Structure formats: C-alpha cells, structure tokens
Amino acid sequence: MPAESTTIIVYVILFGLMGLMWNNGRKRKKAALEMQSSLGAGSDVMLTSGIYATIVSVDGDKFTVKSGTSTLVVAKAAILRQVAAAPEAKPATPAKKAPAKAAKTAK
C-alpha cells in the first residue's frame, strides 16, 4: 500500500473522530441548556462547586440560591444538575463492635 493511501486513511479516521467528538459536545450542551431553562424558584440543585441549594429567584442569567443559612447569587452556568432533594445531614454514629469470639480450648 503506497504511503499516500495510508495518509488518506489516517486523515479520514482523524476527521471521523473529530466529528464524533463535536456531535457529542453539541448534545451535552443542548441537554444542559434544556435543564437550565426548566429551573425555577423552589428547584433543588447542585452547583458546580458541589454545594446543594434551593433556587429562590431567577433574574436573567443569575440565580439566587439558598443553602443552609447562606444566600448566594450565582451564574446560570454554575448550576450543574437538578436534584430530587438536598441531602439531609446525618449525625455521626459510632461504629458497633462485633461480639468477641470465644477462645478455643486445647484438648
């Protein structure tokens, strides 16, 4: 096989992979825009920083969110995903010890 046809095959594969990556990025961006447009006051979300919050109000590209006792104003792009409900903090409980095994006696 001549070097020219090998080069052509490499370029075809390269452009095919680039096309797949471009299409996947487009789908992800479209899904993120749909999710962000469906958000409104009262929605529980997780921010890109990992903070769970509830949306208080929407003003264009800005969201006012409440997390615990703090109120933050974040950009629309800072919303990573919508969650069913913010996880509740559980108090730490000490681990239970397994019962001690009886020692074997020699006969």
C-alpha positions in Angstrom: 0.0 0.0 0.0 1.5 3.3 -1.0 2.2 6.0 1.6 -0.3 8.3 0.1 -3.3 6.0 0.7 -2.1 5.4 4.3 -2.1 9.1 4.9 -5.6 9.5 3.4 -6.9 6.7 5.7 -5.3 8.3 8.7 -6.9 11.7 7.8 -10.3 10.1 7.3 -10.2 8.4 10.7 -9.0 11.6 12.3 -11.8 13.7 10.8 -14.3 10.9 11.7 -13.3 11.0 15.4 -13.3 14.8 15.5 -16.9 14.7 14.0 -18.0 12.3 16.8 -16.5 14.5 19.5 -18.1 17.6 18.1 -21.5 15.9 17.9 -21.3 14.6 21.5 -20.4 18.1 22.8 -23.3 19.6 21.0 -25.7 17.0 22.5 -24.3 17.7 26.0 -24.7 21.5 25.6 -28.2 21.1 24.4 -29.2 18.9 27.4 -27.6 21.4 29.8 -29.5 24.3 28.2 -32.8 22.4 28.4 -32.1 21.6 32.1 -31.2 25.2 32.9 -34.3 26.6 31.2 -36.6 24.3 33.1 -35.3 25.5 36.5 -37.4 27.9 38.6 -37.9 29.0 42.2 -38.1 26.1 44.6 -35.9 23.7 42.5 -33.3 21.8 44.4 -29.9 21.9 42.5 -26.3 21.1 42.9 -23.8 23.8 41.9 -20.5 23.0 40.1 -18.7 23.6 43.4 -20.6 20.7 45.0 -22.9 22.9 47.1 -26.6 21.8 47.3 -29.0 24.7 47.2 -32.6 25.7 46.5 -33.4 28.3 43.9 -35.0 31.4 45.5 -35.4 33.6 42.4 -34.3 33.8 38.8 -33.1 37.1 37.1 -32.0 36.5 33.6 -28.7 34.7 33.7 -28.5 35.0 37.5 -29.9 32.6 40.1 -30.4 33.5 43.8 -29.9 30.3 45.7 -30.2 29.4 49.4 -28.0 26.8 51.0 -28.4 26.4 54.8 -28.4 29.9 56.2 -26.5 31.4 53.3 -28.0 33.1 50.2 -25.8 33.3 47.1 -26.2 34.8 43.7 -24.7 32.5 41.0 -24.5 32.5 37.2 -26.8 30.2 35.3 -23.8 28.1 34.2 -22.9 27.4 37.8 -25.9 25.0 38.1 -24.5 21.5 37.4 -27.7 19.5 37.8 -31.1 19.4 39.3 -31.6 17.0 42.3 -34.7 15.5 43.8 -34.0 17.0 47.2 -30.9 18.3 49.0 -29.4 15.5 51.2 -30.0 15.8 54.9 -27.0 16.0 57.3 -26.9 12.9 59.5 -25.2 12.9 62.8 -22.2 10.7 63.1 -22.9 7.4 64.9 -20.1 5.3 66.5 -19.4 2.0 64.8 -20.8 -1.0 66.6 -18.2 -3.5 67.8 -18.6 -7.1 66.7 -19.0 -9.6 69.6 -15.8 -11.2 70.7 -15.4 -14.8 69.7 -14.9 -17.4 72.4 -11.4 -18.7 72.7 -10.9 -22.4 71.7 -9.6 -24.7 74.4 -7.0 -27.3 73.7 -7.8 -30.9 74.5 
